[in-house]
């Protein structure tokens, strides 16, 4: 099975040109919501609002989960030529897992070359990983998928990693993927052409409720049933539910129905971290989100995230992120200014 990719609508001077780069692994449910939303925007409005092409890293058809393929319109490597009447207005990178491949350096080189010249650069699901590896998300808010939230936050410390379903930050946007992809696409179309069009697209797709980017991912830090050990999932839920009054490792183990030694073994096996360190990461991530999104004082945030004193909080925060909480908040406020540089 080969799926057609090109938009049926003819581009016009007012058309937003969209380059979609699909990197394996990816599924129909990963690419489909992007194309469906753009296609319906054209059909409902009656004008060519969007024109899109789908590309792969080598120009060959994109293999999809289940054995299908999505025909590629271009190769996204160091020789990448947009092949549009105009330079793309949106560069969308979509992937459902970060799976390195032999020629990835060419793909990353293309991202590093094209992204700074593109008005809107978007990472869907693990597309955010590829953008971050190409140095394109430093200083930006990033909605990292819950499966790899902690790993992303630790690896890309200059990004402001959140638990939201999507983030739109200046000329960068990221989405956690899954069902949130449609929410994100409708938000983007609504920003371009008004909420009424977005609502009509949602109605056509049977989406009864549109979620905003302020909504948290449904299962942050916790895996779906069956993917990891159920006792580990229970421990993660306990940590997430007890940020303000942290539990000890012994308390978590007892409530999860395992010994402390078993708990440590599960964390090492599945998360490559000790429980206490992982728990601290969750609390600091929550603190960083509060620093960016609220006007609470550093003392209030430290207490809300389970730190006994502001000094202890500040030291732990600096060790994790390289700056103190006050410095991080000040830097973030400066980045929000209209004339702030687009990337750090």
JOURSUL-V181670 format. One record per residue. N is the residue number from 0. SS is DSSP state (H for helix, E for strand, - for the rest). PSI is psi in radians with two decimals (NA if undefined). BURIAL is + if it has 9 or more other ideal C-beta (glycine too) atoms within 8 Angstrom, else -. Layout:
BEGIN
n = {N,N}
ss = {SS,SS}
psi = {PSI,PSI}
burial = {BURIAL,BURIAL}
END
This chain:
BEGIN
n = {0,1,2,3,4,5,6,7,8,9,10,11,12,13,14,15,16,17,18,19,20,21,22,23,24,25,26,27,28,29,30,31,32,33,34,35,36,37,38,39,40,41,42,43,44,45,46,47,48,49,50,51,52,53,54,55,56,57,58,59,60,61,62,63,64,65,66,67,68,69,70,71,72,73,74,75,76,77,78,79,80,81,82,83,84,85,86,87,88,89,90,91,92,93,94,95,96,97,98,99,100,101,102,103,104,105,106,107,108,109,110,111,112,113,114,115,116,117,118,119,120,121,122,123,124,125,126,127,128,129,130,131,132,133,134,135,136,137,138,139,140,141,142,143,144,145,146,147,148,149,150,151,152,153,154,155,156,157,158,159,160,161,162,163,164,165,166,167,168,169,170,171,172,173,174,175,176,177,178,179,180,181,182,183,184,185,186,187,188,189,190,191,192,193,194,195,196,197,198,199,200,201,202,203,204,205,206,207,208,209,210,211,212,213,214,215,216,217,218,219,220,221,222,223,224,225,226,227,228,229,230,231,232,233,234,235,236,237,238,239,240,241,242,243,244,245,246,247,248,249,250,251,252,253,254,255,256,257,258,259,260,261,262,263,264,265,266,267,268,269,270,271,272,273,274,275,276,277,278,279,280,281,282,283,284,285,286,287,288,289,290,291,292,293,294,295,296,297,298,299,300,301,302,303,304,305,306,307,308,309,310,311,312,313,314,315,316,317,318,319,320,321,322,323,324,325,326,327,328,329,330,331,332,333,334,335,336,337,338,339,340,341,342,343}
ss = {-,E,E,-,-,-,-,-,-,-,-,-,-,-,-,E,E,E,E,E,E,E,-,-,-,E,-,H,H,H,H,H,H,H,H,H,H,H,H,H,H,H,H,H,H,-,-,-,-,E,E,E,E,E,E,E,-,-,-,-,-,E,E,E,-,-,-,-,E,E,-,-,-,E,E,-,-,-,-,-,-,-,-,-,-,-,-,-,-,E,E,E,E,E,E,-,-,-,-,-,-,-,-,H,H,H,H,H,H,H,H,H,H,H,H,H,H,-,-,E,E,E,E,E,E,-,H,H,H,H,H,H,H,-,-,-,-,-,-,-,E,E,E,-,-,H,H,H,H,H,H,H,H,H,H,-,-,-,-,E,E,E,-,E,-,E,E,E,E,-,-,E,E,E,E,-,-,-,-,H,H,H,H,H,H,H,H,H,H,H,H,H,H,-,H,H,H,H,H,H,H,H,H,H,H,-,-,-,-,-,-,-,-,-,-,E,-,-,-,-,-,-,-,-,-,-,-,-,-,H,H,H,H,H,H,H,H,H,H,H,H,-,-,-,-,-,-,-,H,H,H,H,H,H,H,H,-,-,-,H,H,H,H,H,H,H,H,H,H,H,H,-,-,-,H,H,H,H,H,H,H,H,H,H,H,H,H,H,H,H,H,H,H,-,-,-,-,H,H,H,H,H,H,H,-,-,-,-,-,H,H,H,H,H,H,H,H,H,H,H,H,-,-,-,H,H,H,H,H,H,H,H,H,H,H,-,-,-,-,-,-,-,-,-}
psi = {2.25,2.24,2.36,2.57,-0.51,2.50,2.40,-0.31,2.55,2.34,2.59,3.09,-0.44,0.22,2.36,2.11,2.21,2.12,2.04,2.06,1.98,2.00,2.26,2.63,2.47,2.67,2.98,-0.63,-0.25,-0.75,-0.62,-0.87,-0.54,-0.91,-0.71,-0.77,-0.74,-0.72,-0.79,-0.57,-0.75,-0.81,-0.79,-0.71,-0.51,0.09,2.84,1.36,-0.58,2.53,2.30,2.74,2.59,2.26,2.83,2.99,-0.42,0.06,-0.11,2.89,2.45,2.10,2.28,2.74,2.40,-0.03,-0.13,2.97,2.62,2.01,2.35,2.47,-0.31,2.85,2.31,1.56,-2.88,-0.28,0.18,2.21,2.05,-0.55,0.53,2.82,-0.51,2.80,2.46,2.42,-0.58,2.33,1.96,2.12,2.09,2.32,2.63,0.34,2.50,1.72,1.78,2.60,2.87,-0.68,0.39,-0.44,-0.61,-0.68,-0.76,-0.63,-0.68,-0.72,-0.79,-0.50,-0.72,-0.68,-0.79,-0.35,0.04,2.28,-0.60,2.10,2.25,2.37,2.12,2.24,-2.14,0.04,-0.50,-0.61,-0.80,-0.70,-0.72,-0.71,-0.52,0.10,0.46,0.09,0.21,2.23,0.07,2.68,2.34,2.18,1.68,2.41,2.46,-0.49,-0.59,0.38,-0.91,-0.76,-0.69,-0.81,-0.65,-0.62,-0.66,1.31,-0.33,-0.13,2.64,1.66,2.31,2.98,0.20,2.85,-0.51,2.80,2.34,1.85,1.77,-2.08,0.25,2.57,2.48,2.66,2.47,-0.21,-2.97,-2.44,-0.42,-0.31,-0.75,-0.75,-0.78,-0.82,-0.70,-0.60,-0.72,-0.77,-0.68,-0.65,-0.63,-0.71,0.22,2.63,-0.47,-0.75,-0.73,-0.72,-0.65,-0.65,-0.75,-0.74,-0.73,-0.53,-0.01,0.41,1.83,-0.56,2.25,2.17,2.48,2.92,-0.23,-0.26,2.39,2.71,2.52,-0.67,1.14,2.35,-0.11,2.36,2.81,2.69,2.35,-0.32,-0.53,3.05,2.28,-0.55,-0.60,-0.76,-0.70,-0.72,-0.71,-0.68,-0.70,-0.73,-0.82,-0.60,-0.16,1.11,-0.75,-0.65,1.44,2.48,2.72,2.87,-0.62,-0.71,-0.72,-0.79,-0.79,-0.77,-0.51,-0.15,0.51,2.92,2.86,-0.68,-0.74,-0.69,-0.79,-0.68,-0.73,-0.73,-0.70,-0.71,-0.78,-0.50,-0.07,0.75,2.75,2.63,-0.78,-0.73,-0.73,-0.76,-0.76,-0.69,-0.71,-0.76,-0.69,-0.62,-0.70,-0.73,-0.74,-0.69,-0.74,-0.65,-0.67,-0.55,-0.21,2.96,0.24,2.59,2.86,-0.65,-0.79,-0.73,-0.68,-0.72,-0.69,-0.36,0.27,0.42,2.40,-0.46,2.76,-0.59,-0.78,-0.76,-0.83,-0.72,-0.78,-0.68,-0.78,-0.66,-0.63,-0.79,-0.13,-0.03,2.79,2.84,-0.76,-0.72,-0.72,-0.74,-0.76,-0.74,-0.72,-0.74,-0.71,-0.63,-0.36,-0.16,2.55,-0.57,0.28,2.56,2.58,-0.40,2.65,NA}
burial = {-,-,+,-,+,-,+,-,+,-,+,-,-,-,+,+,+,+,+,+,+,+,+,+,-,+,+,+,-,+,+,-,+,+,+,+,+,+,+,+,+,+,-,+,+,-,-,+,+,+,+,+,+,+,+,+,+,-,-,-,+,+,-,+,-,-,-,+,+,+,+,+,+,+,+,+,+,-,-,+,-,+,-,+,-,-,-,+,+,+,+,+,+,+,+,+,-,-,-,-,-,-,+,+,-,+,+,+,+,+,+,+,+,+,+,+,-,+,-,+,+,+,+,+,+,+,+,+,+,+,+,+,-,+,-,+,+,+,+,+,+,+,+,+,+,+,-,+,+,+,-,+,+,-,-,+,+,-,+,+,+,+,+,+,+,+,+,-,-,-,-,+,+,+,+,+,+,-,-,+,+,+,+,+,+,+,+,+,+,+,-,-,+,-,-,-,+,+,+,+,+,+,-,-,+,-,+,-,-,+,-,-,+,-,-,-,+,-,-,+,+,+,+,-,-,-,-,-,-,-,+,+,+,+,+,+,+,+,+,+,-,+,+,-,-,+,+,-,+,-,-,+,+,-,+,+,-,+,-,+,-,+,+,+,-,+,+,+,-,+,+,-,+,-,+,-,-,+,+,+,+,+,+,+,+,+,+,+,+,+,+,+,-,-,-,-,-,+,-,-,+,+,+,+,+,+,+,-,-,+,-,+,+,+,-,+,+,+,-,+,+,-,+,-,+,-,-,+,+,-,+,+,-,-,+,-,-,-,-,+,-,-,+,-}
END
